[in-house]
Amino acid sequence: TDVVEQYRSLLSAYGDPILHTGPLGSGQAVKLVNNLLFGANVDLVAEASRILTEMDVEPAMALDAISHCSGDSKVVQMALRSGSIHALQNSAGKFIAKDRAVAGKVADELGIKTGLLERAKPANTAD
């Protein structure tokens, strides 16, 4: 914590907020789990868009409505700003895949199962 406080002004130029998550390495663990959660959320929104398409509902209109409901998330907001979940996947897909692979590798090395965070992958994505 003393080190975080010593460098807080420098770190704040990079990000905000600066959060102390625990002992050395805990911040990296939080980041790896966040990456798995983000990837799973992208996949869930893609799957929701596919289901909406199959129900003859325009996904962009539905996601706009969902953004005002309990199903809203940062991923829904990002998909709306990108134009569709497919556009978000196209722009961030390689980063999502890389981040998931790293998180999965670290979890495997530690003998930790990632469960639903790794398995929530749709078979097909649609706008």
N, C-alpha and C positions, 0 to 999 in steps of 0.2 A: 504494500500500500504506500509506503514511503517513496518508493521508486515511481509509482504512478503519479503521486503528488508532485514529485520533483520535475517530472516531464509533462505534466498536464497541459501547460501552455503550448508546448511543441506538438503534443498529440492532438490538441484541439484544432490545429491547422489542418489535420488530416480527417478528423471525424468528430461528430457530436451526436450523442453524448459519449463521454469517456466513462466506461463502466468497469469497475473492478469485479471480476467474477470468481476470484478465489486464488488458490496457489498457482505457481508457474505451470503453464500448460492448459489451465482451465479455459482461458479465452479461446484458444485454438479448438478445444473440444466443443465449446458453444458454437463457434463458427462452423465446424464440420456438421454438427447436428442441424444447425440452421440451413445449411446447404441441402441436406437430405430433405428437410421439411419443405423448403422452397421447391425443390424438384417434384416432390409428391404433390404439392399444391398445384403446380403447373399441370401435371398429369391429370389431376382431378378436374380442373377447369376445362381441360381439353376433352375429357370424357363427358362432362356435363354438356359441352358444346355439341359433341357428337349426338348425344341423346336428344338434345333440343332439335337438331337438324332432322333426326329421324321422326320427331313428333311434328314436323313441319312448322317449327318456330324458328324465326331468325335469331341465331345465337347472339349477335351484337345487341339487338333490342332486348333480348332476355337478360344478358349480362348487365345491361344498363339498369334494368329493373332490379336484378339481384343485388346490384351495388347499393341499393337502398334497403336491403333486407338483411336477415341474419346470416345469409350465405356470403356476404361481402368479405373480401380479403384484399390484401395488397396485390395478389396475383390477378384478381378480377379487375382491380383498378389499373394495373399495368397492361392487361389485355385490352381494356377499353382505350387506353392512351395509344396502344400500338395498332389499334384497328381490329384486332381479333387475337384469339389465343394462338392461332396458327402463326400470325406475324410475330408474336412474342417468342414462340418456339423457334422460329427461323432466326431471329436476331440474337437470342440468348441460348439457344440449344447446345452449341458446342461448349459453352461455359458451364451450363447445367450438367451436361454429361461428364465433363472433366471433374467438376466439384463432387458429383455423386461418386465417381470412381475413386477419388482420393478418400472421401469419407468412408466408403465401403472397404477400401484397403486397410485403413487405420482400424476400423471396427473389427475386421477379420484378424488383424495382427494382435488385437487385444482380446479376441475371443468373444466379441459382443455381437449379438444378432441385431440387425437393423429393422427386422419385422416389416410392418406396414409401410414404414417410410421408404423402404426399397421396393416393396412389391406393388405399390400403387401406380402402375404403369398401364395406360390404355393400349388396347390392341390396335386402335385406329384413331387418328385425330382428324377433326374437321372444324371448319370455321363456325 
